[in-house]
Amino acid sequence: MKDLSKKEVAKIIEDYFSKDKLDSLQTKKIKTLAMVHQIRLREYKKRFCKKCFEDLRLGKIRLSERYKTIVCGSCNYKNRFKLS
């Protein structure tokens, strides 16, 4: 695999997360690629489970006063995101 620049990697990440369905194996590779090139995923982190990298659009959502909790549909892990 050729050496990619930071801009090329950012474009690859943006293209991947613009898709409707996410694949867990591919998501793990994209996250690793972002870590290697020191690119923050920011809002993209809310699209996949922190534990199994599955798409969180299939999970159950709960809202509290400070947190948004999404329970993963495949591993039942509770992903919590702070509300601003």
Contacts in CASP RR format, 6 or more apart in sequence:
PFRMAT RR
TARGET T0000
AUTHOR 0000-0000-0000
METHOD contacts of the structure
MODEL  1
MKDLSKKEVAKIIEDYFSKDKLDSLQTKKIKTLAMVHQIRLREYKKRFCK
KCFEDLRLGKIRLSERYKTIVCGSCNYKNRFKLS
4 12 0 8 1.000
4 37 0 8 1.000
6 37 0 8 1.000
6 38 0 8 1.000
6 39 0 8 1.000
9 33 0 8 1.000
9 34 0 8 1.000
9 37 0 8 1.000
9 39 0 8 1.000
10 39 0 8 1.000
12 30 0 8 1.000
12 33 0 8 1.000
13 30 0 8 1.000
13 33 0 8 1.000
13 34 0 8 1.000
13 39 0 8 1.000
13 41 0 8 1.000
13 44 0 8 1.000
16 22 0 8 1.000
16 26 0 8 1.000
16 27 0 8 1.000
16 30 0 8 1.000
17 30 0 8 1.000
17 44 0 8 1.000
17 47 0 8 1.000
21 55 0 8 1.000
22 47 0 8 1.000
22 48 0 8 1.000
22 53 0 8 1.000
22 54 0 8 1.000
22 55 0 8 1.000
24 48 0 8 1.000
24 52 0 8 1.000
24 53 0 8 1.000
24 54 0 8 1.000
24 55 0 8 1.000
25 53 0 8 1.000
27 48 0 8 1.000
27 53 0 8 1.000
27 54 0 8 1.000
28 53 0 8 1.000
31 41 0 8 1.000
31 53 0 8 1.000
34 40 0 8 1.000
34 41 0 8 1.000
46 56 0 8 1.000
46 70 0 8 1.000
46 79 0 8 1.000
46 81 0 8 1.000
47 55 0 8 1.000
47 56 0 8 1.000
47 57 0 8 1.000
48 54 0 8 1.000
48 55 0 8 1.000
48 56 0 8 1.000
49 55 0 8 1.000
49 56 0 8 1.000
49 72 0 8 1.000
49 74 0 8 1.000
49 75 0 8 1.000
49 77 0 8 1.000
49 79 0 8 1.000
50 77 0 8 1.000
50 79 0 8 1.000
51 72 0 8 1.000
51 75 0 8 1.000
51 77 0 8 1.000
52 72 0 8 1.000
52 74 0 8 1.000
52 75 0 8 1.000
52 77 0 8 1.000
54 72 0 8 1.000
54 73 0 8 1.000
54 74 0 8 1.000
54 75 0 8 1.000
56 70 0 8 1.000
56 72 0 8 1.000
56 79 0 8 1.000
58 72 0 8 1.000
58 73 0 8 1.000
58 74 0 8 1.000
59 70 0 8 1.000
59 71 0 8 1.000
59 72 0 8 1.000
59 73 0 8 1.000
60 70 0 8 1.000
60 71 0 8 1.000
60 73 0 8 1.000
61 68 0 8 1.000
61 69 0 8 1.000
61 70 0 8 1.000
62 68 0 8 1.000
62 69 0 8 1.000
62 70 0 8 1.000
62 71 0 8 1.000
63 69 0 8 1.000
63 83 0 8 1.000
65 83 0 8 1.000
66 82 0 8 1.000
66 83 0 8 1.000
67 80 0 8 1.000
67 81 0 8 1.000
67 82 0 8 1.000
67 83 0 8 1.000
68 80 0 8 1.000
68 81 0 8 1.000
68 83 0 8 1.000
69 78 0 8 1.000
69 79 0 8 1.000
69 80 0 8 1.000
69 81 0 8 1.000
70 78 0 8 1.000
70 79 0 8 1.000
70 81 0 8 1.000
71 77 0 8 1.000
71 78 0 8 1.000
71 79 0 8 1.000
72 78 0 8 1.000
72 79 0 8 1.000
END
